[in-house]
C-alpha cells in the first residue's frame, strides 16, 4: 500500500509545483523549444484557475488552467510544449498532487473517491497560451435528499489540503444544474463562489450547501396543447375540475370517509354540538415526526440525529447531515462531551459519537 503524505506536506508539494511552470518541465525533455536552447527564457504563467463544477450525483468536474503570456517568438515554442503536454504518457503536473488529496479526503470522510476521466489539452490565441487539465473527482460532495453538501472533501488528516491561494491563483466553485445555494461562506455571484488570491482557508471554511430537485429525464408522450388543440382552455379547466371533484366524492363514499365530513348545521348552529367539526387528536408519534429542526438548538439537533441512527454516528457524517463546518461540529461535540450529553470516542482517524449509555461493542457505522 502506498503511504499517504500528510496534509501539510501535500500542501507544500501542491504549491511548490506552481513555482515551477509546466513549461519548465518540458525544458528538461528531449523536445526542447528552440528559444530555450538559444537562451530565451520560457514563458511565465500569468495565472492559474481552479474551476470546480459540482455534479448532481456528488461528483466534481475539475478544470485547472495555467495561462501564459506569449510574444511572437514564443508562440511556436508553446505549441510544441502544448502538444507534448496533451500527448505524453507521464502524469500532468497537477495530477499527482490531486490524487494524493483524493486519498487524504477519502480517508477522512470514509467515502471511496477516485480521479477519473483525465483529459489534457492546450489552446493558443493572440499572445496567450493555456495548458488545460480536466478530470472528475468521484464522490466529492454528499447528496442527501434535495441537498448537495460540499466541504468535507477539502479536509485532510492534518486539517485541509487546500489551504492557500497565491496572488496569481483563483478558485471558482459552480453549482450543479438546477440547484441553488442554500448556505455559503461568502457572497455568491450567479450561483458561483469565486475566491481570488492571495488568501488562506481555515479547515472547514470551504463548505457549501446546494438545494434543488433532481431534473426529470422522462419526456411526456403528448402535451396538453396537442391533445386539445383548438379547444378553449377555460372549458378544459372546468371539465378537469369537475372530473376531479366527482372522483373525490365517489372515493369518500366508497371508503366510508363521508362520516368525517362536517354537516351544514355544525357550521351554522352556534348552540349545537360542534364535535363533528373537531379534528381528531394527533398522536405523540406524529407530532414528534413533524418537529421543525430549525427550531431546535444545535445540541438538540445532534441528539436527534443520534436517535435516528441507533445512538451512534461518525463525526464526519454529522458534518454531512447538518451542513455545518467541520470546525463548528468539532467544537460543539467537545462541549457536549464535557457536559456529559454525548461520548466522543477516537477510533483510528475518526471520532465515534454516541449517547453516554450506548454500549459500543463494534465499530461498523
The 8 nearest C-alpha neighbors of each residue, nearest first, counted from 0:
[[1, 2, 3, 102, 4, 99, 106, 103],
 [0, 2, 3, 4, 99, 102, 98, 103],
 [3, 1, 0, 4, 5, 99, 102, 103],
 [4, 2, 1, 5, 99, 103, 102, 0],
 [3, 5, 9, 8, 2, 6, 99, 103],
 [6, 4, 8, 7, 9, 157, 3, 156],
 [5, 7, 9, 160, 157, 155, 8, 10],
 [6, 8, 10, 9, 5, 11, 157, 160],
 [9, 7, 11, 5, 10, 6, 12, 4],
 [10, 8, 6, 12, 11, 7, 13, 5],
 [9, 11, 13, 7, 8, 12, 160, 6],
 [12, 10, 8, 9, 13, 14, 15, 7],
 [11, 13, 9, 15, 10, 14, 8, 16],
 [14, 12, 10, 11, 16, 15, 96, 9],
 [13, 15, 17, 16, 11, 12, 10, 18],
 [14, 16, 12, 18, 17, 13, 11, 19],
 [17, 15, 14, 19, 18, 13, 12, 20],
 [18, 16, 14, 19, 15, 20, 13, 21],
 [17, 19, 15, 16, 20, 14, 44, 21],
 [20, 18, 17, 16, 23, 21, 15, 24],
 [21, 19, 22, 23, 17, 18, 44, 43],
 [22, 20, 24, 23, 92, 19, 25, 130],
 [23, 21, 25, 24, 20, 26, 80, 41],
 [22, 24, 26, 21, 25, 20, 19, 41],
 [25, 23, 21, 22, 26, 27, 20, 28],
 [24, 26, 22, 23, 27, 28, 80, 31],
 [27, 25, 23, 31, 24, 28, 22, 32],
 [26, 28, 25, 24, 29, 23, 31, 30],
 [29, 27, 25, 30, 26, 31, 24, 23],
 [28, 30, 31, 27, 26, 25, 32, 83],
 [31, 29, 28, 32, 25, 26, 79, 80],
 [30, 32, 26, 29, 28, 33, 25, 35],
 [33, 31, 76, 34, 35, 30, 36, 79],
 [32, 34, 36, 35, 31, 37, 76, 39],
 [33, 35, 39, 37, 32, 36, 38, 76],
 [36, 34, 39, 38, 33, 37, 32, 40],
 [35, 37, 33, 38, 34, 32, 31, 39],
 [38, 36, 34, 35, 39, 33, 40, 32],
 [37, 39, 35, 36, 40, 34, 33, 41],
 [40, 38, 34, 35, 37, 41, 36, 33],
 [39, 41, 35, 38, 42, 34, 43, 37],
 [42, 40, 43, 35, 39, 22, 23, 34],
 [43, 41, 67, 69, 68, 40, 44, 73],
 [42, 44, 67, 45, 41, 68, 20, 22],
 [45, 43, 67, 66, 46, 65, 20, 42],
 [44, 46, 67, 66, 43, 68, 167, 47],
 [45, 47, 167, 66, 44, 168, 65, 48],
 [48, 46, 65, 168, 64, 66, 167, 169],
 [47, 49, 169, 64, 63, 168, 170, 50],
 [48, 50, 63, 170, 62, 171, 169, 51],
 [51, 49, 171, 62, 61, 170, 48, 172],
 [50, 52, 172, 61, 60, 171, 173, 53],
 [53, 51, 173, 60, 59, 172, 174, 61],
 [54, 52, 59, 175, 174, 173, 58, 51],
 [53, 55, 175, 58, 57, 56, 59, 52],
 [54, 56, 175, 57, 53, 176, 58, 213],
 [57, 55, 54, 58, 142, 138, 140, 53],
 [58, 56, 140, 138, 54, 55, 139, 141],
 [59, 57, 137, 138, 139, 54, 56, 136],
 [60, 58, 53, 136, 52, 54, 135, 139],
 [59, 61, 135, 52, 51, 134, 53, 136],
 [62, 60, 51, 134, 133, 50, 135, 59],
 [61, 63, 133, 50, 132, 49, 64, 51],
 [64, 62, 49, 132, 48, 131, 50, 133],
 [63, 65, 131, 48, 47, 130, 66, 62],
 [66, 64, 47, 130, 129, 46, 44, 131],
 [65, 67, 129, 44, 46, 45, 128, 64],
 [68, 66, 44, 128, 45, 127, 43, 129],
 [67, 69, 127, 126, 45, 42, 128, 43],
 [70, 68, 126, 127, 73, 74, 67, 42],
 [69, 71, 73, 72, 126, 74, 68, 127],
 [70, 72, 73, 74, 69, 126, 75, 125],
 [71, 73, 70, 74, 75, 34, 76, 69],
 [74, 72, 76, 70, 71, 69, 75, 77],
 [75, 73, 77, 76, 71, 72, 69, 78],
 [76, 74, 78, 77, 73, 79, 72, 71],
 [75, 77, 32, 73, 79, 78, 74, 80],
 [78, 76, 80, 74, 75, 79, 81, 73],
 [77, 79, 81, 75, 80, 76, 82, 74],
 [80, 78, 82, 76, 77, 81, 83, 75],
 [79, 81, 77, 83, 78, 82, 84, 76],
 [82, 80, 84, 78, 121, 83, 79, 77],
 [83, 81, 79, 85, 84, 80, 86, 78],
 [82, 84, 80, 86, 81, 85, 87, 79],
 [83, 85, 81, 82, 86, 87, 80, 119],
 [86, 84, 120, 119, 82, 83, 81, 87],
 [87, 85, 83, 84, 82, 88, 119, 120],
 [86, 88, 83, 89, 84, 85, 90, 82],
 [89, 87, 86, 90, 91, 85, 84, 83],
 [88, 90, 87, 91, 86, 84, 92, 83],
 [91, 89, 94, 92, 88, 95, 93, 87],
 [92, 90, 94, 93, 89, 84, 132, 95],
 [91, 93, 94, 90, 21, 95, 16, 96],
 [92, 94, 91, 96, 95, 97, 13, 16],
 [93, 95, 97, 91, 96, 92, 98, 90],
 [96, 94, 98, 97, 93, 99, 90, 92],
 [97, 95, 99, 98, 94, 13, 93, 100],
 [96, 98, 100, 94, 99, 95, 101, 93],
 [97, 99, 101, 95, 100, 96, 94, 102],
 [98, 100, 102, 96, 97, 101, 103, 95],
 [101, 99, 97, 103, 98, 102, 104, 96],
 [100, 102, 98, 104, 99, 103, 105, 97],
 [103, 101, 105, 99, 100, 104, 106, 98],
 [102, 104, 100, 155, 106, 101, 105, 99],
 [105, 103, 152, 107, 101, 106, 155, 102],
 [104, 106, 102, 110, 108, 103, 107, 109],
 [105, 107, 103, 104, 109, 108, 102, 110],
 [108, 106, 104, 105, 109, 155, 156, 103],
 [109, 107, 105, 110, 106, 315, 104, 151],
 [108, 110, 106, 105, 107, 111, 315, 104],
 [111, 109, 105, 108, 112, 138, 106, 104],
 [110, 112, 105, 109, 113, 138, 137, 106],
 [113, 111, 137, 138, 105, 110, 101, 136],
 [112, 114, 137, 136, 115, 101, 111, 98],
 [113, 115, 136, 135, 98, 134, 137, 112],
 [114, 116, 135, 117, 134, 113, 136, 137],
 [117, 115, 134, 135, 118, 114, 133, 136],
 [116, 118, 134, 115, 133, 119, 135, 132],
 [119, 117, 133, 132, 134, 116, 120, 85],
 [120, 118, 132, 85, 131, 133, 117, 84],
 [121, 119, 85, 131, 130, 132, 118, 122],
 [120, 122, 130, 81, 129, 131, 85, 123],
 [123, 121, 129, 128, 124, 130, 120, 81],
 [122, 124, 128, 127, 129, 121, 125, 78],
 [125, 123, 127, 126, 128, 122, 129, 74],
 [124, 126, 127, 123, 69, 128, 70, 74],
 [127, 125, 69, 70, 68, 124, 128, 71],
 [126, 128, 68, 69, 124, 125, 67, 123],
 [127, 129, 123, 67, 122, 66, 124, 68],
 [130, 128, 66, 122, 121, 65, 67, 131],
 [129, 131, 121, 65, 64, 120, 81, 66],
 [130, 132, 64, 120, 121, 63, 119, 129],
 [131, 133, 119, 63, 62, 118, 64, 120],
 [134, 132, 62, 118, 61, 117, 119, 63],
 [133, 135, 117, 116, 61, 115, 60, 118],
 [134, 136, 60, 115, 59, 114, 116, 137],
 [137, 135, 114, 59, 113, 58, 139, 60],
 [136, 138, 58, 112, 113, 139, 135, 59],
 [139, 137, 58, 57, 140, 112, 136, 110],
 [138, 140, 58, 137, 152, 57, 59, 136],
 [141, 139, 57, 149, 138, 148, 58, 147],
 [140, 142, 148, 147, 57, 143, 319, 149],
 [141, 143, 147, 57, 146, 144, 148, 140],
 [144, 142, 146, 145, 147, 141, 320, 148],
 [145, 143, 146, 142, 147, 212, 210, 211],
 [144, 146, 211, 210, 212, 143, 147, 213],
 [147, 145, 210, 143, 209, 144, 142, 148],
 [146, 148, 142, 209, 141, 208, 143, 210],
 [147, 149, 208, 141, 140, 207, 322, 209],
 [150, 148, 140, 207, 206, 208, 151, 147],
 [149, 151, 206, 205, 152, 153, 207, 203],
 [150, 152, 153, 154, 149, 108, 203, 104],
 [153, 151, 104, 154, 150, 139, 140, 108],
 [154, 152, 151, 159, 150, 160, 161, 104],
 [155, 153, 159, 151, 152, 158, 104, 160],
 [156, 154, 159, 158, 103, 157, 6, 104],
 [155, 157, 158, 6, 107, 103, 5, 154],
 [158, 156, 6, 155, 159, 5, 7, 154],
 [157, 159, 155, 202, 154, 156, 6, 160],
 [160, 158, 154, 155, 202, 161, 153, 162],
 [159, 161, 6, 10, 155, 162, 153, 154],
 [162, 160, 159, 163, 153, 10, 200, 154],
 [161, 163, 200, 199, 160, 159, 201, 164],
 [164, 162, 199, 198, 161, 200, 165, 197],
 [163, 165, 196, 198, 197, 168, 199, 169],
 [166, 164, 197, 196, 168, 167, 163, 198],
 [165, 167, 197, 196, 168, 164, 195, 198],
 [168, 166, 46, 165, 196, 47, 45, 169],
 [169, 167, 47, 165, 196, 46, 164, 166],
 [168, 170, 195, 48, 194, 196, 49, 164],
 [169, 171, 49, 194, 193, 50, 48, 195],
 [170, 172, 193, 50, 192, 51, 49, 194],
 [173, 171, 51, 192, 191, 52, 50, 193],
 [174, 172, 191, 52, 51, 53, 171, 190],
 [175, 173, 53, 190, 178, 52, 176, 191],
 [174, 176, 54, 53, 55, 178, 177, 173],
 [175, 177, 178, 174, 55, 54, 214, 53],
 [176, 178, 211, 175, 179, 214, 212, 213],
 [179, 177, 211, 210, 176, 175, 209, 174],
 [178, 180, 209, 210, 211, 181, 190, 177],
 [179, 181, 209, 182, 208, 210, 190, 178],
 [182, 180, 209, 208, 210, 179, 183, 207],
 [183, 181, 208, 180, 207, 184, 209, 206],
 [182, 184, 207, 185, 206, 208, 180, 181],
 [183, 185, 204, 206, 205, 207, 182, 186],
 [186, 184, 183, 187, 192, 193, 182, 194],
 [185, 187, 188, 192, 184, 183, 193, 191],
 [186, 188, 192, 191, 190, 189, 185, 183],
 [187, 189, 191, 190, 192, 186, 193, 173],
 [190, 188, 191, 187, 192, 173, 179, 174],
 [189, 191, 188, 187, 174, 180, 173, 179],
 [192, 190, 173, 188, 187, 189, 172, 193],
 [191, 193, 172, 187, 171, 188, 194, 173],
 [192, 194, 171, 170, 191, 195, 172, 169],
 [195, 193, 170, 169, 171, 192, 196, 198],
 [194, 196, 169, 197, 168, 193, 170, 198],
 [197, 195, 166, 164, 198, 165, 168, 169],
 [196, 198, 166, 165, 164, 195, 199, 167],
 [199, 197, 196, 164, 163, 165, 200, 195],
 [198, 200, 163, 162, 164, 201, 197, 196],
 [201, 199, 162, 163, 204, 202, 198, 205],
 [200, 202, 204, 203, 162, 199, 159, 158],
 [203, 201, 159, 158, 204, 200, 154, 326],
 [202, 204, 324, 325, 205, 326, 206, 201],
 [205, 203, 201, 202, 206, 200, 184, 324],
 [206, 204, 150, 203, 207, 184, 200, 153],
 [205, 207, 150, 149, 204, 203, 324, 183],
 [208, 206, 183, 149, 182, 148, 150, 209],
 [209, 207, 148, 182, 181, 147, 180, 149],
 [210, 208, 180, 147, 181, 179, 146, 178],
 [209, 211, 146, 178, 179, 145, 181, 180],
 [212, 210, 178, 145, 179, 177, 146, 213],
 [213, 211, 145, 214, 177, 178, 210, 146],
 [212, 214, 215, 211, 55, 145, 177, 178],
 [215, 213, 212, 216, 177, 176, 211, 55],
 [216, 214, 217, 213, 218, 212, 177, 219],
 [215, 217, 218, 214, 213, 219, 212, 220],
 [218, 216, 215, 219, 220, 214, 213, 221],
 [217, 219, 220, 216, 215, 221, 222, 214],
 [220, 218, 221, 217, 222, 223, 216, 215],
 [219, 221, 218, 222, 217, 223, 225, 226],
 [220, 222, 219, 225, 223, 226, 224, 218],
 [221, 223, 224, 225, 226, 219, 220, 227],
 [224, 222, 226, 225, 227, 221, 228, 219],
 [223, 225, 222, 228, 227, 226, 221, 229],
 [224, 226, 228, 222, 223, 227, 221, 229],
 [227, 225, 223, 224, 228, 222, 221, 230],
 [228, 226, 224, 230, 225, 223, 229, 235],
 [229, 227, 225, 224, 230, 226, 223, 231],
 [228, 230, 227, 231, 224, 232, 225, 226],
 [231, 229, 227, 228, 232, 235, 234, 233],
 [230, 232, 234, 233, 235, 229, 227, 228],
 [233, 231, 235, 234, 230, 236, 227, 237],
 [234, 232, 236, 235, 231, 237, 230, 238],
 [233, 235, 237, 232, 236, 231, 238, 230],
 [236, 234, 232, 238, 233, 237, 239, 231],
 [235, 237, 233, 239, 234, 238, 240, 232],
 [238, 236, 240, 234, 235, 239, 241, 233],
 [237, 239, 241, 235, 240, 236, 242, 234],
 [238, 240, 242, 236, 241, 237, 235, 243],
 [241, 239, 237, 243, 238, 242, 236, 244],
 [240, 242, 244, 238, 243, 239, 245, 237],
 [243, 241, 239, 245, 244, 240, 246, 238],
 [242, 244, 246, 240, 241, 245, 247, 239],
 [245, 243, 241, 247, 246, 242, 240, 248],
 [246, 244, 242, 248, 247, 243, 249, 241],
 [245, 247, 243, 249, 244, 248, 242, 250],
 [246, 248, 244, 250, 249, 245, 243, 251],
 [249, 247, 251, 245, 250, 246, 244, 252],
 [250, 248, 246, 252, 247, 251, 245, 253],
 [249, 251, 253, 247, 248, 252, 246, 254],
 [252, 250, 256, 248, 254, 253, 249, 257],
 [253, 251, 255, 249, 250, 254, 257, 256],
 [254, 252, 250, 251, 255, 249, 256, 248],
 [253, 255, 251, 252, 256, 250, 257, 249],
 [256, 254, 252, 257, 253, 251, 258, 250],
 [255, 257, 251, 258, 259, 254, 252, 260],
 [256, 258, 259, 260, 255, 252, 251, 254],
 [259, 257, 256, 260, 255, 261, 275, 252],
 [258, 260, 257, 256, 261, 275, 276, 255],
 [259, 261, 257, 258, 262, 256, 275, 276],
 [262, 260, 276, 275, 259, 265, 263, 266],
 [263, 261, 265, 264, 260, 266, 275, 276],
 [262, 264, 266, 265, 267, 261, 268, 260],
 [265, 263, 267, 266, 262, 268, 271, 261],
 [266, 264, 262, 263, 273, 267, 268, 261],
 [265, 267, 263, 264, 268, 262, 261, 276],
 [268, 266, 264, 265, 269, 263, 271, 270],
 [269, 267, 271, 264, 270, 265, 266, 272],
 [268, 270, 271, 267, 266, 265, 273, 272],
 [271, 269, 268, 272, 273, 267, 265, 264],
 [272, 270, 268, 269, 273, 265, 264, 267],
 [271, 273, 274, 270, 265, 275, 268, 269],
 [274, 272, 275, 265, 276, 271, 277, 266],
 [273, 275, 277, 276, 272, 265, 278, 271],
 [276, 274, 273, 277, 261, 265, 259, 262],
 [277, 275, 261, 274, 273, 278, 265, 266],
 [276, 278, 274, 275, 279, 273, 261, 280],
 [279, 277, 280, 276, 275, 274, 281, 259],
 [278, 280, 281, 277, 282, 276, 259, 274],
 [281, 279, 278, 282, 277, 283, 286, 285],
 [280, 282, 279, 285, 283, 286, 284, 278],
 [283, 281, 285, 284, 286, 280, 287, 279],
 [284, 282, 286, 285, 287, 281, 288, 280],
 [283, 285, 287, 282, 286, 288, 281, 289],
 [286, 284, 288, 282, 287, 283, 289, 281],
 [287, 285, 283, 289, 284, 288, 282, 281],
 [286, 288, 284, 289, 290, 285, 283, 282],
 [289, 287, 285, 286, 290, 284, 283, 291],
 [288, 290, 286, 287, 291, 285, 284, 292],
 [289, 291, 287, 288, 292, 286, 294, 295],
 [290, 292, 293, 294, 289, 295, 288, 287],
 [293, 291, 295, 294, 290, 300, 296, 299],
 [292, 294, 291, 295, 296, 290, 300, 297],
 [295, 293, 292, 291, 296, 290, 300, 297],
 [296, 294, 292, 293, 299, 300, 297, 291],
 [295, 297, 299, 298, 300, 294, 293, 292],
 [296, 298, 300, 299, 301, 295, 331, 302],
 [299, 297, 301, 296, 300, 302, 335, 331],
 [300, 298, 302, 296, 301, 297, 295, 303],
 [299, 301, 303, 297, 298, 302, 295, 296],
 [300, 302, 304, 298, 303, 299, 305, 297],
 [303, 301, 299, 305, 304, 300, 306, 298],
 [302, 304, 300, 306, 301, 305, 299, 307],
 [305, 303, 307, 301, 302, 306, 300, 308],
 [304, 306, 310, 302, 308, 303, 307, 311],
 [307, 305, 303, 310, 304, 308, 309, 302],
 [306, 308, 304, 305, 309, 303, 310, 302],
 [309, 307, 305, 306, 310, 304, 311, 312],
 [308, 310, 306, 311, 307, 305, 312, 304],
 [309, 311, 305, 306, 353, 308, 354, 357],
 [310, 312, 353, 352, 305, 309, 308, 354],
 [313, 311, 352, 351, 314, 364, 305, 353],
 [312, 314, 351, 316, 315, 350, 352, 317],
 [313, 315, 317, 316, 350, 351, 352, 312],
 [316, 314, 318, 313, 317, 108, 319, 107],
 [315, 317, 319, 318, 313, 314, 320, 312],
 [316, 318, 320, 314, 319, 315, 321, 313],
 [319, 317, 315, 316, 321, 323, 320, 322],
 [318, 320, 316, 322, 317, 321, 315, 148],
 [321, 319, 317, 318, 322, 316, 143, 323],
 [322, 320, 323, 318, 319, 317, 300, 316],
 [321, 323, 319, 318, 320, 148, 208, 324],
 [324, 322, 321, 318, 327, 325, 328, 319],
 [323, 325, 203, 327, 326, 206, 328, 318],
 [324, 326, 203, 328, 327, 318, 329, 323],
 [325, 327, 329, 324, 328, 203, 330, 202],
 [328, 326, 330, 324, 329, 325, 331, 323],
 [329, 327, 331, 325, 326, 330, 332, 324],
 [328, 330, 326, 332, 327, 331, 325, 333],
 [331, 329, 333, 327, 328, 332, 326, 334],
 [330, 332, 328, 334, 333, 329, 327, 335],
 [333, 331, 335, 329, 334, 330, 336, 328],
 [332, 334, 336, 330, 331, 335, 329, 337],
 [333, 335, 337, 331, 336, 332, 330, 338],
 [336, 334, 338, 332, 340, 337, 333, 341],
 [335, 337, 341, 333, 339, 334, 338, 342],
 [338, 336, 334, 339, 335, 333, 340, 341],
 [339, 337, 335, 336, 340, 334, 341, 333],
 [338, 340, 336, 337, 341, 335, 355, 342],
 [341, 339, 335, 338, 336, 355, 354, 342],
 [342, 340, 354, 336, 355, 339, 353, 335],
 [341, 343, 353, 355, 336, 352, 354, 344],
 [344, 342, 352, 351, 336, 350, 341, 345],
 [343, 345, 351, 350, 342, 346, 352, 353],
 [344, 346, 350, 349, 351, 347, 343, 348],
 [347, 345, 349, 350, 348, 344, 351, 362],
 [348, 346, 349, 345, 350, 344, 351, 107],
 [347, 349, 346, 107, 350, 345, 156, 106],
 [348, 350, 346, 347, 345, 351, 313, 107],
 [349, 351, 345, 314, 344, 313, 346, 352],
 [350, 352, 313, 344, 312, 343, 314, 345],
 [351, 353, 343, 312, 311, 342, 313, 314],
 [354, 352, 311, 342, 310, 341, 357, 355],
 [353, 355, 341, 357, 356, 342, 310, 340],
 [356, 354, 341, 342, 357, 353, 340, 339],
 [357, 355, 354, 358, 353, 341, 342, 310],
 [358, 356, 354, 355, 359, 353, 310, 311],
 [357, 359, 360, 356, 355, 354, 353, 361],
 [360, 358, 361, 357, 362, 353, 311, 356],
 [361, 359, 358, 362, 357, 363, 311, 364],
 [362, 360, 359, 363, 364, 358, 346, 351],
 [363, 361, 364, 360, 359, 351, 346, 311],
 [362, 364, 361, 360, 312, 313, 359, 311],
 [363, 362, 312, 313, 311, 351, 361, 308]]
